[in-house]
Amino acid sequence: MSPSRFTVVFILVLVLAVTGPGLLLAQSRSRLVRIAAASDLRFALEELTARLREAQPDLDVRVTYGSSGTFFAQIVNGAPFDLFMSADMDYPRQLAARGLTVAGSEFTYGIGRLVVWVPSMSVLDVERAGMQVLTDRRVLHVAIANPETAPYGRAAEAAMRRLGVYDSVKPKLVLGENVGQALQFVQSGSAEAGIVPLALAIAPTVRTAGRFWAIPLEVYPRLDQGGVVLRGAADIDAARQVRSFLLGDAARTILKQYGFSFPE
């Protein structure tokens, strides 16, 4: 080996000897928290986790989005999540009753709202017609989340029944696996209108793409959204840290911006 090549190799070995333990230590300090989150949280939680990473860079937060009912079934069957954020507080309570959660870790992070949403270029006057717009002859498909697994789907069905349009709209219903997919159906043109969470309708990337009418709160069951730390969490302390952040003032400010209100 030539002297110059020997020098390069020596320097590389020296650098690795100095920095290697530090790199390994940094990696060992990364604390994984896997969150199963309701789809209406996608945009709000992306902002929340970005803020959390700034505040606590040692936390490695990974989020999977879907319907709350589907996550409930998966967790009961041993799915590897650390924190569950549901669109219906009843699911975390049921998990607690089964002994699958950390005692006392249940929390309510917000109250959700529903809207009737149409694309911005639609000729439908959703702001004036409200729920009745779904009965318009030009509306051939109405997208909602599947009521069997999604709390927002059940709430949408309840609102339609209360406002007297369900029977005429039922043949038009297109069911998404979750509220995110229901919104995609309308955005893609597969449905002319949909009933989706306010949190999605006012998200930065969606706000200018559509128009909506807020469904009165009194016509559907209150959407108390909550979470819980799961008993099988790989790092319960890290999951508790995320929980504490979600209940803090900074998180509440962000959630409020996405249309969530809070219990008294």
N, C-alpha and C positions, 0 to 999 in steps of 0.2 A: 504493500500500500504506500502511495506517495505521501510525503510529509503534509502536503496541502489537504489531501483527502483525509488523512489521519486527523488533522486539525478540525475539519468539519464534523467528522464522526464524534470526536471528543466533545465538541461544543454541544452537539445534539444530545449526547448522553448526559452531559452536565445539566442542560436545560430540563430534560425529562426528570432527572433526579431531583431537581429543585421544585419544579411545578407539578410533577405527577401526583404526589401526595395531596397537594392542594386541590387538584382537579378531582381526585377521588373523594376528598372531604366535601367539596362543593356538591358533588353528585349525591353523596350520602345524606346531605342536609336537605335535599329536595323531598318534600313530604306530599305524597300523592293523595288527592281527594277526588273521588269519582262521583259525579252528581247525575242522578236521573231527574230530569226536569220537564215539566209540562211545556208543550210547544208554544204556548202564549208568552213564555218567558224568553224566547230566543234572542230578541234584540235587546231587551232590558238586561238580561243576564250576560250577554257579551260585553256590555259596557260595565256591568258590575264586576265581572271577573277581571277585566282589564285594570280597573281601579284597585281590586284586591291584590293583583300581582305587583302593582307599584308599592302598595303598603306593606305587603308581606311576600317578598320575592322567594322565600323558602318554600312556599306552597305551590304545588303543581296541580292546578285545578283543571279537570277534564269533564266536559259536560256532554251528555247524550240527551237528545230531545225526543219526545214522543207523547203518547196519550197516557194520562195518569192511570187509567184502569189497566192498560197493558203493562205498565211498569209495576203496578201492584202485584199482578199475577206473576211477573218475572221475579220480583223480590221474594215472594212467598216460596218460589221454587229455587231460591238460592242464587239469584243473579248477583254478580260482584259489584255492588254499589256501596258507597259510604254515606251518602246523603241523598234523601229523596225530597224533591220539591214538587208538590202536587197542586193541581188546580181545584182540588176538593179536599178540605181538611179531614174528611171522613176516612180517606184511605190511610193517612198516617195513623189515625186513631185505631183503625182496624189492625194495622201492623203492630201497634203497641199492645193491643189486646192479645195478639198471638205471641207476644214475647220476643219480637224480632227487632226491637228498637232499644236504644239506650234510654233508661228511665229518666223522665223529666226533660227530654230533649225536644219534645214537640214544640213547634212555634208557628204563629200565623205571620206571614210576611206581607199580606195585602188582600184587598177585595177587588175582584175583577169585574169588568163590564162588557156588555155585548153591543155590537152595532150591526146594522144592515149595510153591506159594503158593495159598491159597484165600481167598475173602472172609470177613470176620469173622463174618458171619451164616450161613455155610455149616454144614450139619449134619455135614459130613465131619470126622472126627477125624484131621487131618493130622499132628498132633504125635505121636500114638500109632502110626498106620499107616505113616507115612513114605511111601516110594515106592509101596508097595502100594495106597495110596489111589487111585492112578490107574486101578487095575483094578476099582474099585467100580462096580457096575452103575448107580449114580446119576450117575456121571461119563460124560457123553456126548461131551464135547469137552475136549481137553487142549491148551493153547496153549504153543507154544515159538517161538523165533525160527527163521527159515529156516536150516537147516544149510548150505545152499549158499553163503550170504553172511555168516552171523553166527557167530562163534566160540562164543558161548554156546549157539547152536542145536546145533552139532556136539557140544559138551560134554554137553548135555542128552540127546542121542541116545546118546552113549557111556555115560552113567550108567544110562539105562534098559536098555540091552543088558547091562551088567555086573550089574545087579540083577535081571535076568530078567523084566522086564515089557514089553519093547519090542514083542514080537509081538502081545500083547493090546492094547496101547495104540496101536499104529501106525494102525489104522482111525479112531481118535478124534482124531488130531492135526490141529490148526489152526495154520497157519504164519503168523507175523507177519513183516513186512519186517525188523523189528529187535526187540530185547527190550522196548523201550518199547511197541511195538504189541502184543506178546504179553501184557504185563501189562494193557493196556487191554481186550483181549478178555475177560480174566477179570473185571476190574472192571465191565465193561458187561453181563456175563451171557452173552456169546457163547460162553464156555467155563466149565466148572465148576471147573477147576483149571489151573495152569500151572507151568512151570519157568522161573524168572526169576533174575536176579542178586540176591544179598543186598543189594547197594548200593541197589537200587530198593525192596526189601521193607522196609528199615529207614529209608527216607527219611521226614522229618517228615510229609509229606502223605499217605504211604501206610501208615505203621506201624500206625495204629489202624484201617485199613480192611481188614486181613487178618491171617491167621495162617500160619505156615510151618514147614517142617521142613528143616533144613540138610542137604544131601546130603553124605555123607562125601567128603573130598577125594581119597581113594585110588581112587574109582570112576570118575573122569573125568580127562582130561589136564589138567595144571596150566595155569591161565589166566594166563600171564604177559602183563600188559598194558603196552604201551609206546608211545613216540612218537618223532617225528623232525622236524627242521626241514627243510622242502622247499627244494630248490635254487631254485625259481622264486619264493620269498618276496619280497614287495615291500620289506620291511624286515627283513633277516636279523638285524640286531642286536636289533631289538625282539622278534623271534621267539625269539632266544636268551635274552632277559631273561625271557620267559614260561617257557621251559624251565627256567631256573635257579630260578625261583620254585616250580615244580611239584616240584622235587627238594629243596626246603628243608624245614626242620623244621615251619614253620607249615602247609604244604600236607600234609605227612605226617600231622600231627595230625588234620586234617580228613578225609583219605582213610581213616584208621584208624576214625574215627567212622562211616564209611559201610561198614565191613566189609572193607576192603581190608587185606591183609597185605603184607609186603615181603620181597624176596629177601634171603638172607643176605649 
